[in-house]
Amino acid sequence: MPTFRRTTRLSSIPRAIRITSYRGSEKQISPRPASRTAPSARVPIYASSSPAAESHVVALTLPVPPSVNHQYATVNGRRLLSSAGRAYKAQVGQLVWLKLAQSVHRTGLLAWLQSDWLALSIRFYFTSALRRDVDGGLKIAQDSLCEGLGINDNRIIETHLYKHIDKANPRIEVHLAPALRS
């Protein structure tokens, strides 16, 4: 019986990536100016637990990950990461390291990422509201971001997911910040 297999292509168009280190004493700094048209597009800011500690935010814009159906393949009864999933992780890793190489604060930023508890916020911008679940891309996006930064994803103790529609420019916007400990 013939089977149909849809090929998944990753975008070869370069995406804008932004890694920003916000340093301040006790004040919170917004990672981008507030928008008059979309107040729901604001990103929550998390302050570190001690006021003397430096506050950092990692902000990236990445391509949309492949769907869950295309992320994994079954080989000899085992679930493995598919070629589309491996290609996505490699692409994100290259984009993250490219931006880290351009960052002035990369040493301090990487030291902070490996020592503090983290909160992850991902805004998915899909072409259609009904074709993708908001949680379908969480695992591969989190894994590829953490691999690219060289940190263990068990440092993330807080996760926020948002779903938006942008037919012209599908993407994900990732923000990694210190988590508030309660």
C-alpha positions as CSV (number, residue, x, y, z in Angstrom):
1,M,0.0,0.0,0.0
2,P,1.6,3.3,-1.0
3,T,2.1,5.9,1.7
4,F,2.2,9.6,1.4
5,R,4.9,11.5,3.2
6,R,4.8,15.3,3.3
7,T,8.3,16.8,3.2
8,T,9.0,19.5,5.8
9,R,11.2,22.3,4.7
10,L,12.8,24.8,7.0
11,S,12.9,28.4,5.9
12,S,16.2,29.5,4.4
13,I,15.2,33.1,5.0
14,P,17.4,34.5,7.7
15,R,15.3,35.6,10.8
16,A,16.1,38.5,13.0
17,I,17.5,37.4,16.3
18,R,18.0,39.6,19.3
19,I,19.9,38.7,22.5
20,T,19.8,41.5,24.9
21,S,21.3,41.8,28.4
22,Y,19.4,44.2,30.6
23,R,21.4,45.3,33.6
24,G,19.9,47.5,36.2
25,S,20.0,48.0,39.9
26,E,16.4,47.6,41.2
27,K,14.3,48.7,38.3
28,Q,12.7,46.5,35.7
29,I,13.4,47.3,32.0
30,S,11.0,46.4,29.3
31,P,12.7,44.4,26.5
32,R,10.8,46.4,23.8
33,P,8.7,49.6,23.8
34,A,5.0,49.2,24.6
35,S,2.8,49.0,21.5
36,R,-0.3,51.2,21.3
37,T,-2.1,48.7,19.0
38,A,-1.4,45.4,20.7
39,P,-1.2,45.7,24.5
40,S,-1.5,41.9,24.8
41,A,1.9,41.6,22.9
42,R,3.8,42.9,25.9
43,V,6.3,40.4,27.4
44,P,6.3,39.9,31.1
45,I,9.5,40.9,32.9
46,Y,10.9,38.9,35.8
47,A,13.2,40.4,38.4
48,S,15.8,38.3,40.1
49,S,15.2,37.3,43.7
50,S,17.8,39.6,45.1
51,P,17.8,43.3,44.3
52,A,21.6,43.5,44.1
53,A,21.7,40.8,41.4
54,E,21.9,41.7,37.8
55,S,18.8,41.2,35.8
56,H,19.2,39.6,32.3
57,V,16.7,38.8,29.6
58,V,17.5,36.7,26.5
59,A,15.2,37.7,23.6
60,L,15.3,35.8,20.3
61,T,13.1,35.6,17.2
62,L,13.4,32.1,15.6
63,P,11.6,30.2,12.9
64,V,8.5,28.2,13.7
65,P,9.4,24.6,14.6
66,P,8.0,21.6,12.7
67,S,4.7,20.2,13.9
68,V,4.7,17.4,16.4
69,N,3.8,14.9,13.6
70,H,7.0,15.9,11.8
71,Q,9.3,16.1,14.8
72,Y,9.6,12.4,15.6
73,A,9.8,9.2,13.6
74,T,9.3,5.6,14.7
75,V,12.2,3.3,13.8
76,N,12.2,-0.3,14.9
77,G,9.6,0.5,17.5
78,R,11.5,3.5,19.0
79,R,10.6,7.1,18.8
80,L,13.5,9.2,17.5
81,L,13.9,12.8,16.5
82,S,13.2,13.0,12.7
83,S,15.5,14.7,10.2
84,A,13.2,17.8,10.2
85,G,13.6,18.0,14.0
86,R,17.3,17.5,13.9
87,A,17.6,20.2,11.1
88,Y,15.5,22.6,13.2
89,K,17.7,22.1,16.3
90,A,20.8,22.6,14.3
91,Q,19.5,25.8,12.7
92,V,18.4,27.2,16.0
93,G,21.8,26.3,17.6
94,Q,23.7,28.0,14.8
95,L,21.5,31.2,15.1
96,V,21.9,31.3,18.9
97,W,25.7,30.9,18.8
98,L,26.0,33.4,16.0
99,K,24.2,36.0,18.1
100,L,26.2,35.0,21.2
101,A,29.4,35.5,19.3
102,Q,28.2,39.1,18.5
103,S,27.2,39.9,22.1
104,V,29.5,42.0,24.3
105,H,28.1,40.4,27.5
106,R,28.3,36.7,26.5
107,T,30.5,35.6,29.3
108,G,28.4,37.1,32.0
109,L,25.2,36.1,30.3
110,L,26.3,32.4,30.0
111,A,27.4,32.4,33.6
112,W,24.1,33.7,34.7
113,L,22.1,31.2,32.6
114,Q,24.0,28.3,34.2
115,S,23.5,29.5,37.7
116,D,20.0,30.9,38.0
117,W,16.4,29.5,37.8
118,L,14.8,30.5,34.5
119,A,11.4,31.5,33.2
120,L,10.7,30.9,29.5
121,S,8.1,32.8,27.5
122,I,7.4,31.8,23.9
123,R,5.0,33.7,21.6
124,F,4.1,31.6,18.6
125,Y,3.0,33.5,15.4
126,F,1.3,31.0,13.2
127,T,-0.3,31.5,9.7
128,S,-3.6,30.0,10.9
129,A,-5.3,29.8,14.2
130,L,-6.6,26.3,13.7
131,R,-3.8,24.4,12.1
132,R,-1.3,24.3,15.1
133,D,-1.5,23.8,18.8
134,V,0.3,26.2,21.0
135,D,2.0,23.5,23.0
136,G,3.1,21.4,20.0
137,G,6.4,23.4,19.5
138,L,7.3,23.9,23.1
139,K,9.5,20.9,23.7
140,I,11.6,21.2,20.5
141,A,11.9,25.0,20.9
142,Q,13.0,24.7,24.5
143,D,15.4,21.9,23.8
144,S,17.0,23.6,20.8
145,L,17.3,27.0,22.6
146,C,18.9,25.4,25.7
147,E,21.2,23.2,23.6
148,G,22.3,26.3,21.6
149,L,23.0,28.2,24.9
150,G,24.8,25.2,26.4
151,I,22.5,25.0,29.4
152,N,20.4,22.2,30.8
153,D,16.6,22.8,30.3
154,N,15.9,21.6,33.8
155,R,16.8,25.1,34.9
156,I,13.5,26.4,33.5
157,I,10.9,26.3,36.2
158,E,8.3,28.6,34.7
159,T,6.8,28.5,31.2
160,H,4.5,30.9,29.4
161,L,3.0,30.1,26.0
162,Y,1.1,32.5,23.7
163,K,-0.5,32.0,20.3
164,H,-0.9,34.8,17.7
165,I,-1.7,34.9,14.0
166,D,0.7,36.5,11.5
167,K,0.1,35.2,8.0
168,A,2.9,37.2,6.5
169,N,5.7,36.4,9.0
170,P,5.3,33.1,11.0
171,R,7.9,33.0,13.8
172,I,8.4,32.4,17.5
173,E,9.6,35.0,19.9
174,V,11.5,33.5,22.9
175,H,12.3,35.3,26.1
176,L,14.4,33.7,28.8
177,A,14.6,35.6,32.1
178,P,15.2,35.0,35.8
179,A,12.3,33.3,37.5
180,L,10.7,34.5,40.7
181,R,11.2,32.0,43.5
182,S,8.3,31.8,45.9
